Amino acid sequence: MTRIPWWRDAVVYEVYVRSFADADGNGEGDLQGIRSRLGHLRDLGVDALWLTPFYTSPLADGGYDVADYRDVDPRFGTLDDFDALVSDAHDHGLRMIVDIVPNHSSDRHRWFREALAAPPGSPARSRYIFRSGKPGERPGEEDPPNDWPSAFGGPAWTRLDDGEWYLHLYAPEQPDLNWRNPEVRHEFEDILRFWLDRGVDGFRIDVAAGLFKDESFRDLHGQDRRMLNGPMYSRPEVHDVYRRWRQILDEYDDRMAIGEVWTDGPQDLALYLRPDELHQVFQFDLQLAPWSAMAFREVIDAALKAVAPMGAAPTWVLSSHDSVRHVTRYEQPGGLPGIGHGRAKAALLLLLALPGSAYLYQGEELGLPEVTDLPDEARQDPIFKRTNGRTAGRDSCRVPLPWSGPAEPYGFSPDGVRPWLPMPRGWASVTAEAQASDPSSMLNWYREALALRRRLKDGLPDELEWIDSPDTALFFRRGPLVCALNCGENPVRLPAGIPLLTSTPLYGDLLPGNTAAWLTAP
Ligand code: NOJ
């Protein structure tokens, strides 16, 4: 029997490098730290790691502002550390996906520094998107070239002293590259090869839909700022880039790419999955859905329908370094405290029973909640700064992982070191070490569910069949496996089958509220 490609049904674990494990004691996670914790990931039972950017960077956006795409930032380690990490990960049976950030570079990138030093109209400026402003309302004033907003707040344009403006869909420290310039394309093709030759198994492509902007640079006139099918995203030219990238990946064995693609509809999404383009795109629908069986069912149907015409496999995600952790999302205002935890246990069975691959975010295996009470001075997300604190930003889901011990730094850093974001009091009971010895912990739940999925997965067909269920629940079958999730508060009767795993104990043949079960099909 030919085995399907590894990525089609892989469970991928997102490592937010800065917050995973700090080996060198500077308060920030690093590559050696990841290396030292590979045993945790192997024992957890995931198939691959996705590392967020560890490249040379001033960290204006946590590393999504790359100053040198072919080197490791000294605070995260060296290229030798990277090579050692890839080799050890492979020895642990783990694949390695790295982030690539093609939409923008750092303002400290050599190219942008050259652009600043060069005059308007020069070849150095043509690697980025420079434009002249528009006359402002009052004499002597100037407005940006158009009304595009930055995703992080404020306008998407910054004016230089010589009068030209440059585009940044994110922070001003992240100037957008000009993908209409062949030099930019060639540079990224070379960067892909650089990391492929070092043994990476795949790439996660940041802002994958953004590379080309409509040449008209037309105003949005107050329309939805995200405008996913507007002039800033998913222009047809972007697909030529991914066709070329696919050719490069195909020169190697078994390598893959997953795009961070936000679109307004499934048709646009599917275009990225044509057989000569990307292997996968993130499908964020489950993450965006409320705790509701009906909502889950709808997004699952839509996600499957979106990828089916391309024969691609879907991807599922509940949390990431950009979103509110799902334990917290699933809390119920005014409801029982801790309900988010039970729902997260149940959601894992849903995620892992679906066809395709699942992307987990570090710390979800410990059931970590958002850390919402970070002091303002500690917050580093550019969203917080650029909105003058009106939007808290994403630091609350990026607090370093607690590994062991009674107090900060909980084994994340060597004792006595202060982690880059403060860690809460009271995390002694959620450390990986404490949970490992507690059979009822979230960590052991993740291990059990992942181990069972691994045992079952080769026998599971891609197709999913819905089984009738009460409105508050959803039941489906994939060949020999039945998954039942009850999002309501009251118990419902289980579908037929022999229970294999349940997120809370069953009452006879009743599935309690906020609970999921896997059963062998009758
Ligand atoms: C998406 C990344 O996941 C996010 O963290 C980053 O801020 C933006 N892209 C910009 O690179």
Residues whose N, C-alpha, C, O or C-beta is under 5 A from the ligand:
A	BS01	NOJ	D61 Y64 Y170 D206 V207 D322
